[in-house]
Amino acid sequence: MEKLDRATHVLQVDGAMGEVRIADEVVAIIAGMAATEVKGVASMAGNIKNELVAKMGMKNLSKGVKVEVTDTDVKVDLALNLVFEANILEVSGKVQEKVISAIESMTGMSVSTVNVRVAGVVLE
């Protein structure tokens, strides 16, 4: 069996067929994609590393997302840029609902918290 070089967690173990593992980065990508589907979210906000990666032509789908996956739950921190005139509390609440729903339905993991940080406002 090859050694995995990134954090992964077992989703299912079936003695006959083997196990299903998921990388933390996959959970972060699910969260980021779910967040950007909400009306009022302009984009994910990244740090300088994310911006440099984007300038090199590589797409970082987990930009602006930090996840902490444990054996019992998932905690998510999101940094978002919202559309100007969007209701911050309404959009943030919808983002939290959408991210929880996406992670739980796709992975079967339980999400305990989704923290939203509005990092900027963008004119459309």
C-alpha positions in Angstrom: 0.0 0.0 0.0 1.4 3.4 -0.9 2.0 6.1 1.7 -0.3 9.1 1.5 1.5 12.4 1.8 -1.5 14.5 2.9 -4.1 14.3 5.7 -6.8 11.8 4.9 -9.7 10.4 6.9 -11.5 7.1 6.6 -15.1 7.4 5.5 -16.0 3.7 5.3 -14.3 0.4 6.0 -15.7 -2.7 4.4 -13.8 -5.9 5.2 -14.6 -7.4 1.8 -14.0 -4.5 -0.4 -11.5 -2.2 1.4 -11.8 1.3 2.8 -12.8 4.7 1.5 -10.6 7.7 2.4 -11.0 11.4 1.8 -8.3 14.1 1.9 -8.9 17.2 3.9 -8.3 19.2 0.8 -11.3 17.6 -0.9 -13.5 18.7 2.0 -12.1 22.2 1.6 -12.8 22.1 -2.1 -16.4 21.0 -1.4 -16.9 23.8 1.1 -15.4 26.5 -1.3 -17.5 25.3 -4.3 -20.7 25.3 -2.2 -20.0 28.8 -0.8 -19.5 30.3 -4.3 -22.8 28.9 -5.5 -24.7 31.2 -3.0 -26.1 34.4 -4.6 -24.2 37.4 -3.2 -20.8 35.7 -2.9 -18.5 37.3 -5.4 -15.5 35.0 -4.8 -13.4 33.3 -2.1 -10.7 35.5 -0.5 -7.3 34.1 -0.5 -4.0 35.0 1.1 -0.8 36.0 -0.8 0.1 32.4 -1.5 -3.2 31.8 -3.2 -2.8 34.9 -5.3 0.7 33.9 -6.5 -0.6 30.4 -7.4 -3.4 32.0 -9.4 -1.0 34.3 -11.2 1.0 31.2 -12.3 -2.1 29.9 -14.0 -2.9 27.2 -11.5 -6.3 27.2 -9.9 -6.6 26.6 -6.2 -10.1 25.3 -5.5 -9.6 25.5 -1.8 -8.7 29.2 -1.8 -10.1 31.0 1.3 -11.0 27.8 3.0 -9.5 26.1 6.1 -10.9 22.8 7.4 -10.2 20.9 10.5 -11.3 17.3 10.2 -11.4 15.0 13.3 -12.8 11.6 13.9 -16.1 13.1 15.1 -16.7 16.3 13.1 -15.6 18.9 10.6 -14.9 22.6 11.4 -14.8 25.0 8.5 -13.4 28.6 8.2 -14.3 30.6 5.1 -13.0 33.9 3.9 -15.4 35.5 1.3 -15.7 38.5 -0.9 -19.3 39.6 -1.2 -21.1 41.5 -3.9 -21.7 45.2 -3.0 -25.1 45.7 -1.5 -25.6 42.1 -0.5 -27.0 41.6 2.9 -24.0 40.2 4.9 -26.0 38.3 7.5 -28.4 36.8 5.0 -25.7 35.7 2.6 -23.5 34.4 5.4 -26.3 32.3 6.8 -27.1 30.8 3.4 -23.4 30.1 2.9 -23.3 28.2 6.2 -26.4 26.2 5.3 -25.1 25.3 1.9 -21.6 24.3 3.1 -23.0 22.1 5.8 -25.5 20.5 3.4 -22.8 19.9 0.8 -20.2 18.4 3.1 -22.7 16.2 5.0 -24.4 14.9 1.9 -21.2 14.2 -0.1 -19.1 12.7 2.7 -21.4 11.6 5.5 -19.2 13.6 7.9 -20.9 15.8 10.5 -20.1 19.5 10.3 -20.1 21.2 13.7 -19.2 24.8 12.7 -18.9 27.0 9.6 -17.3 30.3 10.4 -17.6 33.0 7.8 -15.2 36.0 7.5 -16.2 38.7 5.0 -12.8 39.8 3.7 -14.0 42.3 1.1 -16.8 43.8 -1.0 -16.7 43.7 -4.8 -18.6 45.8 -7.3 -20.3 43.6 -10.0 
